[in-house]
Amino acid sequence: MNKKGVGVLELLVSMTLASLIMALSLSGFKSLFSRMEMSHAIRTVTAALNTARYQAIENNRPVKVENQEEGIVLKIKGGDRWIPLQVFEWNRRTEISMTASPVFSPFGSVTPTTTIELRNHQRLYEITAAITGRIKVFRIR
């Protein structure tokens, strides 16, 4: 018997296997995207803190870091008020909370010591800015 083409049963079996493989790999992709989002948020926050420290030293004026709707905002002291300097945006699927708004001095130190918490549905990280200006990242879960 000479067969040409694919039978219905063969087609159903191959479609079932393909859908099963796709379903199993979907959870892996969700985890990958979650890690990528968290990694981006960590890099954004640490870049903002390092930039604030460098700007304070370079301009010889205090620089404040604030968590606002548009992202992390750096403000430089200008007389008796804070002038916006730079905004660091991040994705909205990562929540951010700060214990205080750190102010970097022209000497590179920071007051008050601040803990920044980053969380999404799978991961939790803490970033600390020590009084010396040193920034550390800790994975909590």
LINDA-V674337 format. One record per run of one state. SS is the DSSP state (H for helix, E for strand, L for the rest). FROM is the first residue (numbers start at 1). LEN is the number of residues. If there is no record, write none. Layout:
ss=SS from=FROM len=LEN
ss=SS from=FROM len=LEN
This chain:
ss=L from=1 len=7
ss=H from=8 len=52
ss=L from=60 len=3
ss=E from=63 len=6
ss=L from=69 len=2
ss=E from=71 len=8
ss=L from=79 len=2
ss=E from=81 len=8
ss=L from=89 len=6
ss=E from=95 len=4
ss=L from=99 len=4
ss=E from=103 len=2
ss=L from=105 len=5
ss=E from=110 len=2
ss=L from=112 len=2
ss=E from=114 len=6
ss=L from=120 len=4
ss=E from=124 len=6
ss=L from=130 len=5
ss=E from=135 len=5
ss=L from=140 len=2
